[in-house]
Amino acid sequence: MMNDKNRLPRLGWRQLLRGWAMFLACWLGAQGLAVAQLCPNDSPGATSCFRVYDDATGQPLDIPNQPVTVLCANSRIRLRDCSGENFIRGTIFYALGCTPGAALNADSIRTVPPTTGPLIIQQNTPNPHPGQPGFPGGAGILFSRRFEVRERPQPDFTVAYCGSTNAQIQVTLSTMQANVRYEVQVGTGPRQPVTQASATYTVTPGATTVRVFGNYTDARICEGMSEKTFAPPPAPRAPVLQRLTVQATGLELAFAPLQNDYRYVLEQDGGTGTFTTVATIPSSATTFTVPNGNLNSCYRLRLTDACGILSLPSAPLCPIDLSVASANRQNQLSWAQTAGSPVTGYDVRRNAQPLATAPASARTYTDSDVTCGVTYQYQVVARTAAGVSESAVRSVQTVASQAAPAPLLTASFRPDGTVEINTQTAVSDTASRLLVRRTLGSTTADVPVSRQRPVLDQPGLVTPELVPCYTSRLSDPCGNVSTEGPSACPPVLAAEAADRDGNQVQVRWSAPAGQGSGWSYRLLLLDAGGQVLSTSSLNGSGAPILAPAPPNDRQVLRYRLEATSSTGLVVYSNVAQLVRQVVVTIPNAFTPNGDGLNDVLEIKGRFLTTFTFRLFDRNGLEVFRATDRTQTWNGKVRGVQAAPQVFSYQFTATDEAGQPVVRRGTVTILR
């Protein structure tokens, strides 16, 4: 049995513990660790308390005066009771969530769930003071705390070199969360706090990586990290501006492939010599359009780096402002271009095809090879050493107040009597229609004309006194018709026999008119196929002269005059034809007696090429037939000498001119 002296100190000790527990409960409540009921089945006590620690480092994760502690998703934590009660370790249980839905167990090391957001952790301990003030009446205590689960910060950033020495890099964070503290580490160097989204950092020797760390400002441990590697970039090259084209809605620029490790800015010069930024160009781009770009500016593309240390500009290109107009069957081009790019020359394009070149000093071009009423599209291209500047494509319809002058004509006969009409010079307006008129004596007629050249005409009968002459006009698509041009007349030749047998031939001709002067002449003798048999020069102006002696074996003489002007123009006359008479000589008697005189019957004559000779006796029987001059009759009939008598004959032939020749008569055999 204990005495009073011993009892009093014991009672005082219990009262001291009770007071200490009440004090601790009040302090924990102030720290936000003892909170109001969170789970429906919570039954906390005055001393209920547990804290959270990082399992790997043992560092406490609770922050004083912060109501809700932040936990990292999927992290390992350790839970410790802080009630001050000396609970046996196996009597303290925890659940992630409210029981009975969440299972309680005595494992104090837990993995934070991956799901972000609110998390309740419930503690179950024995009730040290059932029914006492601040404690429930049951045997156990259920106490819950609220936490917030977050993903580790994952900084998103880009890294770029600054300058050509590779001594610095620029790290740019895509976004900076207000409740995250960031640090940058280059290689194995120290971590450096981030104070702004984009900053430069020194590259330590051998460094090839950069890391960006992120920590929540309201969490003890919840760190995320992103890492990127970098390599020395290639040497920078000045960009090449290859083409500048004026479009309806702006200026289109095209450039050579850019380097991914650098940055590019498009700049324009407003005429002051100072370039200002128009746009930032991504290194993946090959073209860029400046909406409503200024035609009085020059443009360039400049390479720089993330820090703006490097500056390598391209050669500038300046746009061309082109204007087009038409008058008097000519299209006039004029253009302006701001000085600022070293132009070596200009190319003029028509309908997307090369038309002409012009020197660098040129600002106008006249296109005369155009057709009235036709619309043309023009573009002027400035050439430089690095690229080209193309104007906008401008359209203009060619106009004219009068037709082009009628062209000079040439007129020459073909061997078949057709007159071939050509233009001496090309028609300037190819779309104009050529109108040709023929005058022959007192009559005039329009010659049908197609698009093909030469124009062909059949004038009919012609003589040196009745010569066909031709004039032309031009009718253009605009409805204009030219005045009639000068007349062109081909030479006309006539050939006549100068004696009864045609052994001498006299020729006369009319000189070509309206086609030149200083004519010289050659007389051509042709065969039936138009091939030249012989030629001879003629002197004179067309008065009758004797032609060279004709060949004896030609019944039909075909002459053609070749006239050559002092400028080398050659024209021909019609074919003048002279038909000489066929001569047939058949004796009326012969004496086939073998004395060597007049022993055979033979056919003689001139121009006997194809014929049939038939000889008949008194009874009408055919006794001899010949088809060429080498065939003769010796007076025998079936090998027997015929008695003296009278025979009748018939000679038929067709001369070279196609005319029939018929002769009939008798032949007598004399003994």
C-alpha positions, 0 to 999 in steps of 0.5 A, a space after each residue: 500500500 502506497 503512503 500519501 507522500 508517495 501518492 502526491 508526486 504520482 498524481 502531480 506527474 499525471 496532471 503534468 502529462 495531461 497539461 503537456 498533452 493539452 498544450 501540444 494539441 493546441 500547438 499542433 492545431 496552430 500548425 494545421 496538423 490537427 484539423 477538423 473532421 475530414 472523413 465521415 468516421 474521423 474521431 480525433 483526439 486532442 493529441 492526434 498528430 502525424 507528419 510526412 517525411 521524404 523516404 529517401 532523404 528523411 527531410 520533413 515535407 511539412 512546412 510550418 504555417 502551410 495548411 496543406 502540404 504538397 506531395 509529389 506524385 509517385 514519390 515515396 514518403 514516410 509517415 510518423 506519429 507526433 502525438 507525444 503518446 508512446 504508442 507501440 509501433 504496431 498499433 499505429 495504422 494509416 490509410 490513403 483515403 477515408 476508411 472503411 473504403 481505404 484499408 488501414 495497415 501499419 506500413 508507414 512507408 507509402 507511395 504517393 498516388 499518380 493522380 494529382 489533386 487532393 489526397 486524404 491520409 487517415 491515421 488510426 491509433 489507440 485512444 490514450 484517454 478515453 472519455 477525457 476532455 479532448 478525447 473520444 469515448 471509444 477505444 481508438 482514434 481516427 485522425 485525417 489530414 488533407 494533402 495536395 498531390 502534384 506532378 513534378 514540374 517539367 520545364 520546356 525550353 529551347 537552347 541556342 548558341 550565341 555568337 560564333 565562338 560558342 562560348 555562350 548559349 541562350 536558354 529560353 523557357 517556353 513558360 514559367 509557372 509562378 509557383 515554380 522555382 527554376 535553375 539552369 545547369 550547363 554541363 557539370 557546372 553549378 546550378 544557376 537560378 533563373 530570373 527571366 524566361 530567356 537568358 544567356 549562360 556560359 558554356 563550360 569546356 566540354 559541356 554538351 548538355 543543359 538541364 533545367 530544374 523546376 521546384 515548387 515554391 510551396 513544396 519541400 521536395 518535388 523537383 522535375 528536370 528536363 535535359 537537352 544536348 547541344 553540339 557545335 553548330 556549323 559555321 554561319 553562312 550569309 543567307 542568299 535572297 534568290 528571288 523577289 517577285 511583286 504579286 497582287 497582294 504583296 511581295 514574295 521572297 524566296 531564299 536558299 535553304 537556311 541553317 537551323 542553328 541560327 535565326 533570321 530576320 527580314 529587313 527593309 530599307 526605307 530609303 534612309 540607308 538603315 534597315 528595319 525589321 519586317 519579320 522574323 523568318 523560321 529557319 525551315 522556311 524557303 519563301 515569305 510574303 510581305 503583304 502590301 510590301 513597299 515598292 520603294 524599299 529594298 529587302 534583305 535577309 539577315 542571319 543572327 543568333 539568339 543573342 543578336 551577336 552575329 549579323 550576316 546579311 544577304 545581298 539586297 533585292 529591290 522590287 520593280 514597279 512596271 507599267 505598260 501601255 500601247 499606241 500605234 501598234 507598239 507596246 511600251 514598257 517602263 519601270 522604276 526600281 530603287 537603287 540598292 541592289 547591284 543590277 547587271 541587266 534586265 530580262 523582258 518576258 512576254 507571255 512567260 517567254 524570253 523576249 529581250 534583254 536590256 542593260 542595267 541602265 535601261 528603264 524602258 522597252 518598246 515591243 513592235 513585234 505585236 498584233 493589233 487587238 491581241 493582249 500580251 502579258 509582260 514581266 521585267 526581271 532584274 538580274 543580280 549576282 545573287 538573285 533576281 527581282 521580278 516585276 508583277 505581270 502586267 497585261 496590255 492590248 495592242 491598239 492602232 489607229 491605222 493598219 500597217 503599210 501594205 507589203 511589197 509583192 513579188 510575182 512569178 510564174 510556175 511552170 504550170 502557168 500558176 502565178 506565185 505571189 509572195 511578200 518581199 518583206 515579212 508582214 509586221 502584224 502577223 494577225 493582219 489579213 492580206 488582201 490581193 487584187 489582180 489586174 489583167 488588161 481592163 479587168 480586176 478581180 480579188 484573188 482568194 487568199 488563205 493563211 498559207 504563203 505563197 498566194 497562188 493565182 490562175 490568170 488565164 491567157 497572158 501575152 507580153 501585151 496582156 500582163 497580170 499585175 497584183 496589188 495588196 492591202 492589209 486588214 488588221 484585227 482592229 478593223 483598219 485597212 491599209 491603202 493599196 500597195 505598189 503593183 507587182 507584175 511577173 514577166 510574160 514571154 512569147 515565142 514565134 516561128 521566124 520561118 516556115 519550118 520553125 527552124 528559127 524562133 523569135 522571142 519577146 517578153 515584158 519585163 518584171 514590174 514593181 519588183 526591182 530594177 537592173 534585170 538580167 535574163 536567161 532563156 531556158 529551154 525545157 523538156 515536157 517534164 519541165 527539166 532544163 535542157 539548155 540555157 542562154 543569156 538574152 540581152 535587151 529589154 523585151 524587143 523581139 530577138 532570135 533565140 538560139 537555134 532549137 534542136 532538130 529532134 524537138 517538135 514542141 519547143 518550151 521556153 521560159 524566161 528567168 529574170 534576176 534583179 540587181 538585188 538578187 531577186 529571181 522571178 520566172 515567166 510563163 512557159 511559151 510553147 512553139 509547136 512545129 509541124 510534123 513532116 511525112 514523106 512517102 514515095 509514090 513508086 519504087 523499083 525492087 529490082 536489086 540494082 541498089 537504087 530505089 529498091 525499098 519503100 521507106 518512110 521519111 520525114 521530121 518528128 516521126 517518133 510514134 506512128 503506124 504505116 499500113 500497106 494494102 494490095 488491090 484486094 485490101 489485104 495488108 501486106 506490110 506494117 511499120 511502126 518506126 523509120 527503120 522498118 522498110 518494105 522490099 516488095 515481097 509478099 510472104 517471101 515472093 516478089 509481088 507483081 507490078 501493081 498499085 498498093 494503097 497505104 494509111 499513115 497515122 500518128 500523134 504528134 508531141 502536141 497531142 494532135 493526130 496526123 493522118 496520111 493516105 495514098 498509093 505506092 506503085 511497084 515498077 519492074 
